[in-house]
Amino acid sequence: RVEVSAMAGSFSDLTTDKGLKELNDHLASRTYLGTGGQATTEDFEIFSKVATVPNMQKFPHAHRWCQHLTALKKLFPLRDWPRSAASAGGKGKDQANLEGLLPHAEMGKVITRFPPEPSGYLHIGHAKAAMMNNHFARSYNGQLILRFDDTNPSKEKAEFEESIIADLKTLEIVPDRVTHTSDSFEQLQELMHKLIKTGKCYMDDTDAETMQKERFDGISSKRRDQPVAENLRLWDELLKGSEEGQRNCVRGKIDMQNKNKCLRDPVFYRCKTDIPHHQTGFKYKAYPTYDFACPCVDAMDGVTHALRTIEYKDRDPMYEWVLEATGLRKVHLVEFSKTQFSHTVLSKRKLAVFVDNGWVEGWNDPRFPTVQGVLRRGMTVEGLRDFVLTQGMSKATNLMEWDKIWAINKQKIDPVVPRYAGVGKQGAVLLKLDGPPEPICKMEKKHPKNVEIGERLLMMAKEVWVEQEDAADISEGEQVTLLHWGNIFVDKIHRGAEGKVSEMVGRLNLEGNVKDTKKKIHWVPKLDEQITNVVLRELDHLVTKAKIEDDDKLENIINPSSLVDTEAIGDPMLKTLSKGDKIQLERRGFFIVDSKPMTLGKPMVLIKIPDGKAKDMGISSKVDPSKLQGHQGKKGEKDGKDSGAAGSGADKKAQEKGGEKAKAKAKAGGGKPADRPIDDITRLNIRVGRMQKVWPHPDAEKLFCEEIDLGEASGPRTIASGLRAHMKEEDMTGQLVVVLANLKPRKMQGFESQGMVLCATSAEGKVELLKPPAGAQVGERVNVEGFEMADPDDKLNEKTGKAPLEAVREGLRTDAERRGTFKGAVWQTSAGPVMAETVANGTIS
């Protein structure tokens, strides 16, 4: 056997079908042998053991891997490839460490599950969850269960189940078992009957509005202590779906005074009689809630590790209560952050609004964050997988930008997609040459550095089309290079009434050295019968708001210009492409073939694939790439030109234009704090602290004196706050609080105050402490979603016109969910958002 690192596993003789099948199975869920986003020494060591490239039909993943490594060896013959994270004892660049994150995991015994509700199409957030579950199941040689959580018949359709299975197959995720929660309805009813009989659950006919208020206020339901016999009678009525049963629900009798409101007697069963279940029809009238069904079915299915996003953290005690109450086996809960992207709607309900109103083509619209949408836009499965692995099991919830995932995707497609040319039809300039009287052809490499993808036919004619943008920057008598043909001299330039170039006349200088020219431009032959009519489609955000709130009306934030088309004259060989093929149009960018018309005269539609960069390759885009998908123009980013791109003045102007826009949107990352904008929220040093002592100020009747632990080696800080009129000492002592920690120390009635305790104030004047969730670490910095948290000021300037605190104060508020925010972006800790107890839509000070 050929032994590889533990991450890659071990394979039998790779000259046999058995060994190749093992290799193929291992590569089914990864690009390389390891879990990182790049090839390693181990890949090439194992590659050397493969006698011939495996059969693509029998071993598609091994075939793809071998072809890719062959190309890499030719592209980078002298590169010193890194060792894998497993063998090197660390993790690669941008690679999250995923080892050791499953508690009590045993090789061969791990069972994970991906439990989507069949009420919509998979989006990129679901893809992350599916890939993480699949990753751990395969890494531990365990099993992955695909379980449809079909407990709400009013939302679910068989159509969605079919699309989810198809999308997972596209993502190269093949579950070991496919089940439904509805498969366990009988067992769930038996478990609930047992809980009611033992007094752990009760029937309740309290109306929804009253129940919500009682749970919020910690008031027990009037039905909480009704006799078990009555509860069992009403349970039978619920199962029958009778009129009396429909007025009731089942609630767990947990703890109505618990500070975690999720534990205040949650609903575990409810009646639904008006719509058939897509699996069971009208057989059942009562359906379990997710909170009850999920832990039970996890345990019954043998799941060892339930991966859940951090938003479920408050519900974890309820999950554990259900398992204990029912006597089912323990399941280990493992948390990871929820995927959230800037300018992106991930709510299935809101996505359905776009579809139902005809604002998009459908669930596979390339502007949609669905799996089908992002793949149609040019995302690769490998790029998506590597992005997920870079995120890993982090619990920090951030509003991410799309630039990183598209940059990873570019790394996947750049080495393997063919190059072609396309010239914008509007303003296209005819260049007349002393070329061949009849068109001539030659074979040209499809990729300048990858001979593996073959050659294409290049057609040359005495007249060619060039870009208006290039022509405008060329001077008479100048020598320029026509890419893939050679040098020319431009002898004459004709301009129209508006000063735009209408025609140029030139002569070939094929003996000239391409290194002597500053401008290298693309072109398309003027062959009216052969050229390909093309529509270049650029896409922007579907919405104009970075972070979408629950109460946002989509019609108010929809982007009316999210799709921009440009007619172009395309290389004749574009006709040979198929739908879904990815290419690069030189100096324009990467594109994917979206449609290839069957009707003569209809244009081919190419969708532009973002590359994560803030600047155009050469020819200016109609959709500014510095704003596209939330790109923030990061410091030190290269201009992203292809190796054959022009260095023309037009190119530079486009780059300067893009660069200025990128700079205008730059985040706080560049420069010292004092050099950043005055209203940069990251200049504030907001920390989690614990209130250790509280006592009244001896000389100021409105002030409390406090000692607050911020995890500093120097010990707790002393802070004075004007809270005596609003709360009691005993309500503050021991509490986790949020402190602005970089104010200049000051004396307050003789007491030194070294910071500010941040509170929320309602419109009626009610004041409450802002509190981090339990589990937040004392001393950790509070992050603001969507912001790169650069270093804060050492001490905040407090002079008028120069004070960051005053500049940001207006944006500091609690939202409708009582979360601390800055301009709508939520304040986050490692354990979840900072929140007020009751003050919603209040100010923070």
Beta strands, then each sheet from edge to edge (+ up, - down):
strand 1: 2-3
strand 2: 10-11
strand 3: 111-114
strand 4: 143-148
strand 5: 177-180
strand 6: 201-204
strand 7: 249-252
strand 8: 267-271
strand 9: 286-288
strand 10: 305-309
strand 11: 332-336
strand 12: 340-341
strand 13: 399-400
strand 14: 419-420
strand 15: 422-424
strand 16: 429-432
strand 17: 440-445
strand 18: 455-460
strand 19: 463-466
strand 20: 479-482
strand 21: 486-495
strand 22: 501-509
strand 23: 520-521
strand 24: 524-525
strand 25: 532-539
strand 26: 563-570
strand 27: 582-585
strand 28: 589-595
strand 29: 604-609
strand 30: 686-696
strand 31: 704-709
strand 32: 717-721
strand 33: 736-740
strand 34: 746-748
strand 35: 751-753
strand 36: 756-757
strand 37: 759-761
strand 38: 767-769
strand 39: 783-784
strand 40: 812-814
strand 41: 820-822
strand 42: 825-829
strand 43: 832-833
strand 44: 843-844
sheet 1: 1+ 2-
sheet 2: 3+ 4+ 5+
sheet 3: 6+ 7- 8+ 9-
sheet 4: 10+ 11+
sheet 5: 12+ 13+
sheet 6: 14+ 27+ 28- 29+ 25+ 26- 15+
sheet 7: 23+ 20+ 21- 22+ 16+ 19- 24+
sheet 8: 17+ 18-
sheet 9: 32+ 31- 30+ 33- 36+
sheet 10: 34+ 35-
sheet 11: 38+ 37- 44+
sheet 12: 39+ 42- 41+ 40-
sheet 13: 39+ 42- 43+
end
